[in-house]
Amino acid sequence: MDFPWDKIKNDFRGFELLAVEYVQMEHNMNFEKTSETRDGNKDAVAVFINYRGGDKENRSEWWMEAKYSNNGRTLDRYRLDPTVV
């Protein structure tokens, strides 16, 4: 994929916003951005409650985490391990 990575504003913060927007458009889901720090390795969260009602058994939470590197190298496993499920 040929993407103009140098056009991303605000480094990883801008990339996280772009990633949340992409996931929302691609999967037609309403993800909400989490706080910038102490987010538990979750950049955005979507909560679903099925048609039966709002009890815990019918609730599911999806989350996403975006990783950005501005040094032109691939991400090493130490940056990925805490977030891989």
Wavefront OBJ file of the C-alpha trace (Angstrom):
o trace
v 0.000 0.000 0.000
v 1.451 3.319 -1.054
v 0.419 5.788 1.642
v 1.855 9.272 2.274
v 2.952 8.551 5.856
v 4.730 11.895 6.075
v 1.343 13.646 5.817
v 0.140 12.353 9.201
v -0.113 15.230 11.660
v 0.709 14.906 15.385
v 2.667 11.651 15.039
v 1.034 8.725 16.844
v -1.948 10.773 18.043
v -2.888 11.664 14.488
v -2.347 8.071 13.400
v -4.634 6.792 16.170
v -7.399 9.147 15.011
v -6.908 7.983 11.426
v -7.034 4.325 12.532
v -10.261 4.853 14.508
v -11.852 6.589 11.530
v -10.759 3.765 9.216
v -12.155 1.017 11.474
v -15.466 2.871 11.829
v -15.826 3.248 8.059
v -14.594 -0.240 7.184
v -16.748 -2.087 9.718
v -19.682 0.332 10.092
v -19.236 0.487 13.866
v -19.311 3.339 16.336
v -15.938 3.231 18.083
v -15.227 5.851 20.730
v -11.672 7.097 21.218
v -10.233 6.359 24.655
v -8.036 8.720 26.653
v -4.548 9.411 25.316
v -2.780 7.856 28.294
v -3.557 4.965 30.602
v -6.016 3.559 28.100
v -5.222 -0.080 28.887
v -3.760 -0.570 25.395
v -7.094 0.313 23.809
v -7.245 3.298 21.470
v -10.963 2.942 20.825
v -13.852 0.856 22.159
v -17.215 -0.180 20.726
v -19.908 -1.730 22.932
v -22.677 -3.873 21.469
v -25.897 -4.896 23.166
v -27.926 -7.464 21.257
v -31.698 -7.389 20.678
v -32.514 -9.267 23.893
v -31.705 -6.364 26.156
v -28.951 -4.778 28.160
v -27.970 -7.442 30.666
v -24.278 -8.374 30.841
v -24.725 -11.718 29.084
v -25.835 -9.911 25.919
v -23.186 -7.207 25.941
v -19.902 -7.448 24.075
v -17.019 -5.015 23.830
v -14.708 -4.691 20.847
v -11.524 -2.660 21.037
v -8.708 -1.617 18.746
v -5.140 -0.478 19.262
v -3.106 1.338 16.616
v 0.692 1.285 16.528
v 2.702 3.947 14.700
v 6.403 4.265 14.031
v 7.928 7.369 12.503
v 11.445 6.022 12.173
v 10.754 4.020 9.003
v 11.361 0.681 10.685
v 8.977 -2.118 11.425
v 7.546 -2.427 14.911
v 9.387 -4.851 17.137
v 7.633 -7.427 19.261
v 8.204 -5.465 22.476
v 5.893 -2.722 21.181
v 3.305 -5.270 20.003
v 3.310 -7.945 22.738
v 1.258 -6.005 25.331
v -1.603 -5.548 22.864
v -1.749 -8.833 20.972
v -4.632 -11.015 22.097
l 1 2 3 4 5 6 7 8 9 10 11 12 13 14 15 16 17 18 19 20 21 22 23 24 25 26 27 28 29 30 31 32 33 34 35 36 37 38 39 40 41 42 43 44 45 46 47 48 49 50 51 52 53 54 55 56 57 58 59 60 61 62 63 64 65 66 67 68 69 70 71 72 73 74 75 76 77 78 79 80 81 82 83 84 85
